[in-house]
Amino acid sequence: MNKLTKVGCSALCGSLAAFSAATAGDLTVTGGADLTYFSNSGTGAAPTGNPFGMASAVTFAGSGELDNGWTFALTIAEGDGVAYSASNVDIVMGGLGSVNFNQGNSGNGIVVYDNVMPTAWEEPHGAGLSGGVKTVVGVGTSDNIAYRTPKVLGTEIQLAYSFNPGTTDTADKSAKSNSTYKQRGYDMTIKINPSLGTEILSGLNLYGGASTVEAHGGSLYEDAYEGVAAVTYALGPVELGWMVSGMYDGDESGSDFHTYKNTGFGVAFNVNDDLSVSYGEYTSRKAGYTNSNTAGIAIQDREVTVSSWQAAYTLGGASFRVADVKADNVLFSQANDQSATVISMSLAF
């Protein structure tokens, strides 16, 4: 009888220990609201209508620590209207680096470096008038797993893998497939801060990334490839940056362009701790068209350029931003030049 009692007690203690370990850690909630005024004009611009808009977002973040010192974190992001957006689990293994399981929130892979140019607020094409420019994506917007190395001599490398690019938000105990004839995807990125212990180089950052997605039938005759390289340099209140990227989608059916080349630059100036201003430009150009009429297509119909002046001012938990955006040859059409003015107030809690 005593033996049975002892076994039952041990089982109960084990259960309590497991429950305690499972509930250890912290859970925090952060969020914010954005209010905007948007006005656009130009050939092909949609009527402004009601220029006021609003969006809100809430993020849940949980964290904890294992007995061996490793830490883990869960992030669940919700978009406007309390709609589920994406989640990821990050396991930090000390000197062994970290592993991240991601449901497609663009936090892993080459998409992280799609445009790292300095700016007061947003990328030129991200302030309300995109112009239809192209940016690298890789596996970052799909269910993926990524390994990040520890930072050594200012260098950090990440490897990301997706079983089936295009799939997102797969539930537990289930599988999901994408029907666009894409198979496995691989991304590799590197960020280098070659300061070498000097103050003059502490603001220099070098970025690079490559991605490939295997073709699997259909119109994808070849594997898809993407690449990006960028450099930024900050010295005092001024930061400069330049980037280049390229995309090949693998579709050589002859009915459209299959390659895009992108360039961009940016300069930002911090007037003080609260006020900053910037100017940025981003250009996408179509290439690799197999149709014999390629030579007859005007360059304006193969190139989109978006430029933007921006300013941002922070006052506690509130940020006030303004962007003046100009887009030439919107959606790769020379008869479609547009401009927009965007005013934003963001509240964070």
C-alpha positions in Angstrom: 0.0 0.0 0.0 2.8 2.4 0.9 4.5 1.6 -2.3 1.5 2.4 -4.4 1.0 5.6 -2.4 4.6 6.6 -3.2 4.2 6.0 -6.9 1.0 8.1 -7.0 2.8 10.9 -5.2 5.7 10.8 -7.6 3.4 10.9 -10.6 1.5 13.9 -9.1 4.7 15.8 -8.3 5.9 15.1 -11.9 2.7 16.4 -13.3 2.9 19.6 -11.1 6.5 20.1 -12.2 5.6 19.8 -15.9 2.7 22.2 -15.4 4.9 24.7 -13.6 7.5 24.6 -16.4 4.8 24.9 -19.0 3.3 28.1 -17.5 6.6 29.8 -16.6 7.5 32.9 -18.5 5.9 36.2 -19.5 3.1 37.3 -21.8 2.9 40.9 -23.0 0.6 42.7 -25.4 1.6 45.7 -27.5 -0.2 47.5 -30.2 -1.0 50.7 -31.9 -3.3 52.7 -34.2 -2.5 54.6 -37.4 -4.5 57.5 -38.7 -3.7 58.7 -42.2 -4.7 61.4 -44.7 -4.0 60.3 -48.3 -4.4 62.5 -51.4 -3.2 61.4 -54.9 -3.3 62.8 -58.4 -2.0 62.2 -61.9 -2.9 60.1 -64.9 -4.5 56.9 -63.9 -4.9 57.9 -60.2 -8.1 56.7 -58.6 -10.4 59.4 -57.2 -9.4 60.4 -53.7 -12.9 60.1 -52.2 -12.6 60.0 -48.5 -8.9 60.7 -47.8 -9.0 59.6 -44.1 -8.0 56.0 -43.1 -7.3 54.1 -40.0 -5.6 50.8 -39.1 -4.8 49.1 -35.8 -2.7 46.1 -34.8 -2.1 44.1 -31.7 0.9 41.8 -31.0 1.1 39.1 -28.3 4.6 38.1 -27.2 5.4 35.3 -24.8 8.8 34.3 -23.5 10.4 31.8 -21.2 13.7 30.0 -20.4 14.7 26.4 -20.3 16.8 24.8 -17.5 19.9 24.8 -19.8 19.7 28.6 -20.2 18.2 28.5 -23.7 15.3 31.0 -24.2 12.2 30.8 -26.3 9.7 33.3 -27.5 6.4 33.3 -29.3 5.1 36.2 -31.2 1.5 36.4 -32.6 0.7 39.4 -34.8 -2.8 40.5 -35.6 -3.6 43.0 -38.4 -6.3 45.5 -38.8 -9.7 44.5 -37.4 -8.1 42.0 -34.9 -7.5 39.6 -37.8 -4.8 37.0 -37.4 -1.7 37.9 -39.4 1.2 35.5 -38.6 3.1 33.9 -35.7 6.6 32.6 -35.1 8.5 30.7 -32.4 12.1 31.7 -31.8 14.5 29.4 -29.8 17.8 31.1 -28.8 20.5 28.5 -28.0 23.2 30.8 -26.6 26.5 30.3 -28.4 24.9 27.9 -30.8 22.7 30.6 -32.5 19.0 30.5 -32.8 16.2 28.6 -34.7 13.0 30.3 -35.8 9.8 28.7 -37.0 7.8 31.2 -39.0 4.4 31.3 -40.6 5.2 33.9 -43.2 5.5 37.4 -41.5 8.5 38.3 -43.6 10.9 38.0 -40.7 13.2 35.5 -42.3 15.2 35.0 -45.5 16.0 37.5 -48.2 12.8 39.5 -47.9 14.2 41.0 -44.7 16.8 42.9 -46.8 14.4 43.8 -49.7 15.0 47.5 -48.9 17.2 48.5 -45.9 17.8 52.0 -47.1 17.7 54.8 -44.4 14.4 56.6 -44.2 12.5 58.8 -41.8 9.3 56.6 -42.1 8.8 54.1 -44.9 10.4 53.0 -48.1 9.6 55.3 -51.0 7.2 52.7 -52.4 5.7 51.9 -49.0 4.1 55.2 -48.1 0.9 54.7 -50.0 1.9 54.8 -53.6 3.9 51.7 -54.6 3.9 52.3 -58.4 4.0 48.5 -58.9 7.7 48.1 -58.2 9.1 44.7 -57.6 11.0 43.5 -54.5 12.7 40.3 -53.5 10.6 37.8 -51.5 12.3 34.4 -51.3 10.8 32.1 -48.7 10.1 34.8 -46.1 6.4 35.1 -46.8 5.8 31.3 -46.5 5.9 28.8 -43.7 9.6 28.4 -43.1 12.3 27.4 -40.6 15.5 29.5 -40.3 18.8 29.1 -38.4 20.8 32.2 -37.5 24.4 32.0 -36.5 25.9 33.8 -33.5 27.4 37.1 -34.4 31.1 36.7 -34.9 33.4 39.7 -35.7 30.3 41.7 -36.6 29.0 39.0 -39.0 25.7 37.3 -38.8 24.5 34.6 -41.3 21.0 33.2 -41.7 19.8 30.1 -43.6 16.0 29.8 -44.3 14.2 26.8 -45.7 10.6 26.3 -46.9 9.1 22.9 -47.9 6.6 24.6 -50.2 6.9 28.3 -50.9 3.6 30.0 -51.0 2.0 28.1 -48.1 1.3 30.0 -44.9 -0.5 29.5 -41.6 -0.5 25.7 -41.6 -2.2 24.4 -38.5 -0.6 21.9 -36.2 -1.0 18.2 -36.9 -1.7 19.0 -40.6 0.0 19.6 -43.9 -0.6 22.2 -46.6 0.4 22.5 -50.3 0.7 25.3 -52.8 -0.6 24.8 -56.4 1.7 27.2 -58.2 4.2 24.5 -59.1 6.8 25.6 -56.6 8.7 23.0 -54.6 11.5 23.6 -52.0 12.9 27.0 -51.4 16.3 28.1 -49.9 17.5 31.5 -48.7 20.8 32.6 -47.3 21.5 36.1 -46.0 24.5 37.8 -44.4 25.0 41.1 -42.6 28.4 42.4 -41.8 29.3 45.3 -39.5 33.1 45.5 -40.1 33.8 48.1 -37.4 37.1 46.4 -36.5 36.9 48.2 -33.2 37.0 51.7 -34.8 34.4 54.4 -34.3 34.6 55.6 -37.9 33.4 52.1 -39.2 30.9 51.4 -36.5 28.1 52.8 -38.7 29.0 50.7 -41.8 26.7 47.8 -42.6 27.0 45.4 -45.6 24.0 43.2 -46.6 23.7 40.3 -49.0 21.2 37.6 -49.8 20.3 34.9 -52.3 17.3 32.7 -52.8 16.2 29.8 -55.0 12.9 28.1 -55.4 12.7 24.8 -57.2 10.3 24.5 -60.2 7.9 21.6 -60.3 6.1 21.5 -63.6 3.4 23.9 -65.0 4.7 27.1 -66.6 7.8 27.2 -64.4 10.4 25.8 -66.8 13.3 26.8 -64.6 14.0 27.3 -60.9 13.4 30.9 -59.6 16.3 33.0 -58.4 16.6 36.2 -56.4 19.5 38.2 -55.0 20.1 41.4 -53.2 23.1 43.5 -52.0 23.1 46.7 -50.0 25.4 49.0 -48.1 24.5 51.6 -45.5 26.7 54.0 -43.6 25.8 56.3 -40.7 28.1 59.1 -39.4 26.7 61.3 -36.8 23.2 62.5 -37.7 23.5 61.5 -41.4 22.9 58.0 -42.9 23.4 57.0 -46.5 22.5 53.8 -48.4 22.5 52.1 -51.8 21.2 48.8 -52.9 20.6 46.5 -56.0 18.5 43.4 -56.4 17.4 41.0 -59.1 14.6 38.5 -59.7 14.1 35.7 -62.2 10.8 33.9 -61.9 11.6 30.8 -64.0 8.6 31.3 -66.3 9.9 31.3 -69.9 6.6 30.6 -71.6 7.3 33.7 -73.8 4.1 35.6 -72.8 5.7 38.1 -70.4 8.8 39.4 -68.8 10.5 36.9 -66.4 13.3 39.1 -65.0 13.4 42.3 -63.0 16.3 44.5 -61.9 16.0 46.9 -59.0 18.1 49.7 -57.7 17.6 52.1 -54.8 19.2 54.7 -52.6 18.3 56.7 -49.5 19.7 59.5 -47.3 18.3 60.4 -43.9 19.2 63.2 -41.5 18.3 63.2 -37.8 17.8 66.9 -36.9 17.5 65.9 -33.2 16.3 63.0 -31.1 12.7 63.6 -32.2 12.8 64.9 -35.7 14.2 63.3 -38.9 13.9 63.9 -42.6 14.8 61.7 -45.6 14.8 61.3 -49.3 14.7 57.9 -51.1 14.3 56.5 -54.6 13.6 53.0 -55.9 13.5 51.8 -59.5 12.3 48.5 -61.0 13.1 47.5 -64.6 11.7 44.6 -66.6 14.1 42.4 -68.6 14.4 39.0 -70.1 11.4 39.1 -72.5 11.6 36.3 -75.1 9.1 37.8 -77.5 10.6 39.1 -80.7 8.9 42.5 -80.2 11.2 43.3 -77.2 13.1 46.0 -79.1 9.9 47.9 -79.9 8.9 48.2 -76.3 9.7 51.7 -74.9 12.0 51.9 -71.9 9.2 53.9 -70.1 7.0 50.8 -70.4 9.7 48.6 -68.8 10.7 50.9 -65.9 9.0 52.2 -62.8 10.6 54.8 -60.5 9.2 55.9 -57.1 10.8 58.7 -55.1 9.8 60.2 -51.8 10.6 63.1 -49.4 9.6 62.2 -45.8 9.7 63.7 -42.3 8.9 62.2 -39.0 8.4 63.7 -35.5 8.1 61.7 -32.3 6.3 63.0 -29.2 6.2 60.3 -26.5 4.0 57.5 -27.7 2.8 59.4 -30.7 4.6 59.8 -34.1 3.7 62.3 -36.8 4.8 61.5 -40.3 4.4 63.1 -43.8 5.5 61.8 -47.2 5.5 63.4 -50.6 5.6 60.6 -53.1 6.1 60.7 -56.9 5.8 57.6 -59.2 6.8 57.6 -62.9 5.4 54.9 -65.3 3.1 53.4 -62.7 2.6 49.6 -63.4 5.2 49.9 -66.2 3.1 52.3 -68.3 4.7 55.5 -69.6 1.3 57.3 -69.7 0.8 56.8 -66.0 2.6 59.2 -63.7 1.2 59.8 -60.3 1.9 61.7 -57.1 0.6 61.5 -53.5 0.8 63.3 -50.2 0.4 61.1 -47.1 0.0 62.4 -43.5 0.1 59.9 -40.7 -0.3 59.9 -36.9 0.7 56.7 -35.1 -0.2 55.9 -31.5 1.6 53.1 -29.7 0.8 51.4 -26.4 
